[in-house]
Amino acid sequence: MLHDEADEDLMVQYQQGEVRAFEILLSRHRKPVFNFILRFIGERETAEDLLQETFMRVIKGADAYKRQAKFTTWLYTIARNLCVDQTRRRKHRRHASLDAPMSASEDSGTLLDVIPSSEMASDRKSVNKQLHETMQRAIGGLSDEQREVFLMREFLDMPFKQIAEVVGVPENTVKSRMRYALEKLRLELDEYKDLAKALP
């Protein structure tokens, strides 16, 4: 029966000593949280460490959780803060791999599956490779503030209001950061638009 419970109800039950409730929350959110951290940080080993730390903080901070708070907002605030701390500690930043799955489902594509074809001509393969590198640079070139908003909106499908709660800024600021991120990505990728159209 616990599997049908809302996240917030499960968290309250965990506060009351129901360990199974936490196990369900973990199985429900482990993959999407990991994918978010991996895209933010770009290093699988570090992302795995931060994933463990995120859920350790959920356990340690369980008593402080209030039922009126949306569980995913609280969870991603923890994950996001750990990512921000990690990037501050790192001098030479490496950015997220765009080969990472776009969602938690097993058959999810990647951000690089923009020109889908199993049998691509060599010129199409060449464009794909260039596009891959360009997108990687483009997302890597976003500021931390723009990148986190872009990832939460595009990959986690969070509403702007919830992103604002996670990041701790007004909703209009979040929308502005998203607009700048999209504009920067559009400019970076613009040169490939006509080239991709011209290919068979």
C-alpha positions in Angstrom: 0.0 0.0 0.0 2.9 2.4 0.7 3.8 2.4 -3.0 0.7 4.4 -3.8 1.4 7.1 -1.1 2.4 10.6 -2.0 6.1 11.5 -1.4 5.1 13.9 1.4 3.0 11.2 3.2 5.9 8.8 2.9 8.3 11.3 4.4 5.9 11.8 7.4 5.7 8.1 7.9 9.5 7.8 7.8 9.7 10.5 10.5 7.4 8.3 12.5 9.8 5.3 12.2 8.6 3.6 9.0 11.9 2.6 7.3 10.1 1.1 4.3 8.7 4.5 3.5 12.2 5.9 3.0 13.2 2.9 0.8 10.3 3.7 -1.5 11.3 7.4 -1.7 14.9 6.3 -2.5 13.8 3.9 -5.3 11.4 6.6 -6.7 13.9 9.4 -6.8 17.4 7.9 -6.9 17.7 7.9 -10.8 16.4 11.4 -11.5 18.4 12.9 -8.7 21.5 11.1 -9.9 20.9 12.3 -13.5 20.5 15.8 -12.4 23.7 15.7 -10.3 25.7 14.0 -13.1 24.6 16.7 -15.7 25.5 19.5 -13.2 28.8 18.1 -12.1 29.9 16.0 -15.2 31.8 13.3 -13.3 30.2 10.0 -12.6 32.2 9.1 -9.5 31.7 12.5 -7.9 28.0 12.4 -8.9 27.6 9.0 -7.1 29.2 10.4 -4.0 26.9 13.5 -4.0 23.9 11.2 -4.6 24.8 9.3 -1.4 25.4 12.5 0.5 22.0 13.9 -0.7 20.1 10.9 0.7 22.3 10.9 3.9 21.1 14.5 4.4 17.5 13.5 3.9 18.0 10.9 6.7 19.8 13.3 9.0 17.4 16.2 8.3 14.2 14.1 8.4 13.0 15.6 11.7 13.2 19.1 10.2 11.0 18.3 7.2 7.5 19.9 7.3 4.5 18.2 5.7 3.5 21.4 3.8 6.7 21.5 1.9 6.8 19.6 -1.4 9.2 16.7 -1.0 10.9 17.1 -4.4 11.5 20.8 -3.8 13.2 19.9 -0.5 15.1 17.0 -2.1 16.4 19.0 -5.1 17.4 21.9 -2.9 19.7 19.5 -1.0 21.1 18.1 -4.2 21.5 21.5 -5.9 23.3 22.9 -2.8 25.8 20.0 -2.8 26.4 20.5 -6.5 27.1 24.3 -6.0 29.5 23.6 -3.1 31.3 21.0 -5.3 31.7 23.3 -8.2 33.0 26.0 -5.9 35.6 23.6 -4.5 36.8 22.6 -8.0 39.4 24.8 -9.7 39.2 23.1 -13.1 35.6 22.5 -13.8 34.6 19.7 -16.2 31.0 19.8 -17.5 28.3 17.3 -17.7 28.3 14.6 -20.4 25.5 15.1 -22.9 25.6 11.3 -23.4 23.8 10.9 -20.0 20.2 9.8 -20.4 17.6 12.6 -20.6 15.3 11.0 -18.0 15.2 8.1 -15.6 13.6 5.6 -18.0 15.8 2.8 -19.3 15.2 3.6 -23.0 15.6 7.4 -22.6 17.6 9.1 -25.3 20.3 11.6 -24.7 20.4 15.3 -25.5 22.7 14.4 -28.4 20.0 12.3 -30.2 19.0 15.4 -32.1 19.5 13.9 -35.5 18.2 10.3 -35.0 19.3 7.7 -37.5 20.8 4.3 -37.1 22.5 4.4 -40.5 23.9 7.8 -40.9 25.8 9.0 -44.0 29.4 10.1 -43.2 28.6 13.8 -43.7 25.7 13.4 -41.2 28.0 11.7 -38.7 30.5 14.5 -39.1 27.8 17.1 -38.3 26.6 15.0 -35.3 30.1 14.9 -33.9 30.5 18.6 -34.4 27.0 19.2 -32.9 27.9 17.0 -29.9 31.0 18.9 -29.2 29.3 22.3 -29.7 26.4 21.4 -27.4 28.8 20.2 -24.8 30.7 23.4 -24.9 27.5 25.5 -25.0 26.0 23.9 -21.9 29.3 23.9 -20.2 29.7 27.6 -21.1 26.5 28.6 -19.3 26.9 30.2 -15.9 26.2 27.8 -12.9 23.0 29.9 -12.3 21.8 29.5 -15.9 22.8 25.8 -16.1 21.0 24.7 -13.0 17.8 26.4 -14.1 18.2 24.9 -17.6 18.6 21.4 -16.2 15.7 21.6 -13.8 13.4 23.0 -16.4 14.4 20.8 -19.4 15.4 17.5 -17.8 13.3 17.4 -14.6 10.3 19.3 -16.1 10.0 21.4 -13.0 7.6 24.4 -13.1 9.4 27.8 -12.7 7.8 28.4 -9.3 9.3 25.2 -7.9 12.7 26.0 -9.5 12.6 29.4 -7.8 12.0 27.6 -4.4 14.9 25.3 -5.0 17.3 28.0 -6.1 16.1 30.5 -3.6 15.4 33.4 -6.0 12.2 35.1 -7.3 10.4 33.3 -10.1 11.1 36.2 -12.5 14.8 35.8 -11.9 14.5 32.1 -12.8 12.6 32.9 -16.0 15.3 35.5 -16.9 18.1 33.0 -16.4 16.3 30.4 -18.5 15.8 33.0 -21.3 19.5 33.9 -21.2 20.5 30.2 -21.2 18.3 29.4 -24.2 19.5 32.5 -26.1 23.1 31.5 -25.5 22.5 27.9 -26.6 20.6 29.1 -29.7 23.5 31.4 -30.7 26.0 28.6 -30.2 24.0 26.1 -32.2 22.7 28.5 -34.9 25.5 27.8 -37.4 24.4 24.1 -37.5 20.8 24.8 -38.1 21.0 25.3 -41.9 23.7 22.7 -42.3 21.5 20.0 -40.6 18.5 21.1 -42.8 20.5 20.6 -46.0 21.5 17.0 -45.2 19.5 14.1 -46.7 
